[in-house]
Amino acid sequence: MSNFKYHGFGTKAIHAGAEPDPSTGAIMTPIFQTSTYVQESPGQHKGYAYARGKNPTREALQKNIAALENATYCLCFSSGMGAMDAVLKLLRPGDEVITGDDLYGGSYRMFTKVFANYGIKFHFVNMTHAATIEQYVNANTKLIWAETPTNPTMQIIDIEACGAIAQKHGLILAVDNTFASPYLQNPLALGAHIVMHSVTKYLGGHSDVVMGALVMNDAKLFEQLAFIHNSCGATPGPMDSFLVMRGIKTLHLRMERHCFNGRKIAEFLKTHPKIEKVYWPGFTDHPNHAIAKKQMRDFGGMISIVLKDADLPETFRIASSFNVFSLAESLGGVESLINHPATMTHASIPKEEREKAGVVDNLLRLSVGVEDVEDLIADLKAALA
Ligand SMILES: *Cc1c(COP(=O)(O)O)cnc(C)c1O
């Protein structure tokens, strides 16, 4: 079984890393709820010494996620931020990072409020034209951190072009692939060195686990990141690893429905008189639609809208008047969510910075779930009436 090569994404989602338990034949990966492992004599053990370093349930999940990104290595972390933190710890004081001007608010906060204090310099640039990135490369540049599609304005960054710039200047390209999930996009194949996921979102898929992952092919990067993983200790527990493995078994089915519902809803909103703007990369008039088409398998279920002539109280009123969509942070679960980035997910970004990136007070972000699309559209119709 272990040498069987899985080709289809769905087959990998269900089977990769999941071997029947050798002691019982249990088809589901056991939850090894243990912190330590008995040794026969000091140092004589079955490859497992202490569970921060290794846990079989976590290892099964890591193999699975690596397979979904067609990669060799995966490390799972106790959150997406924990995974990102490990990547930043590859750097030294004086190093510089080039990243986007429309990032997940928590990423911006970690860069500016934590790692800037350790002497690392960040350039927040509009990465939608990859050539812009090169203007910021100097002798201290070490890392390009790209998020695509971006959160929440759905900018599309050309991963292949970023990969070429990284290659030319000897930089690491890390891609936050949370919004796309491995079903829609595989950045390693386009020249990225590290893929990061907030597993909390589409991979987990059921809004019941917080977890992160890093995926890579380079053995030396893996060795460095595995050292940080164990030394700094942001590792997830076995129960959460099990829940995510269970969630991933339907990732392909969920993503198909997220994409189907996303398209229907984006098209519905585009012609709605109360909507000024719809951000969704599947529209042919999206500025980087051609790149999205090239690097993504489909366009996903994340959509942002700008309400026409709505002040903050009116925006709040609309955001609070849904029945099927729930007002909540996070995304990528089976249930549809609506979020007000300016005061929720992106509240840690200063207003001026935020508005420059298009995250205005009358912008709402939708995470379209896998419910019946007719019910979702009816809910939107009523809330916008
Ligand atoms: C949620 C999210 C993160 C952070 O992940 P956590 O699991 O919440 O720590 C990072 N990037 C993006 C794009 C996200 O949506």
The ligand as a MOL file (V3000), in Angstrom:
LIG
                    3D

  0  0  0     0  0            999 V3000
M  V30 BEGIN CTAB
M  V30 COUNTS 15 15 0 0 0
M  V30 BEGIN ATOM
M  V30 1 C -6.5090 32.7230 9.1010 0
M  V30 2 C -5.3620 33.0840 8.2490 0
M  V30 3 C -4.0540 33.0540 8.7430 0
M  V30 4 C -3.7500 32.7150 10.1950 0
M  V30 5 O -4.0250 31.3870 10.4930 0
M  V30 6 P -4.5220 30.9020 11.9620 0
M  V30 7 O -4.7790 29.4450 11.7440 0
M  V30 8 O -5.7400 31.7000 12.2940 0
M  V30 9 O -3.4100 31.1760 12.9080 0
M  V30 10 C -3.0270 33.3770 7.8780 0
M  V30 11 N -3.2660 33.7300 6.5920 0
M  V30 12 C -4.5060 33.7630 6.0900 0
M  V30 13 C -4.7140 34.1370 4.6690 0
M  V30 14 C -5.5910 33.4560 6.8970 0
M  V30 15 O -6.8380 33.5220 6.3930 0
M  V30 END ATOM
M  V30 BEGIN BOND
M  V30 1 1 1 2
M  V30 2 1 2 3
M  V30 3 2 2 14
M  V30 4 1 3 4
M  V30 5 2 3 10
M  V30 6 1 4 5
M  V30 7 1 5 6
M  V30 8 2 6 7
M  V30 9 1 6 8
M  V30 10 1 6 9
M  V30 11 1 10 11
M  V30 12 2 11 12
M  V30 13 1 12 13
M  V30 14 1 12 14
M  V30 15 1 14 15
M  V30 END BOND
M  V30 END CTAB
M  END
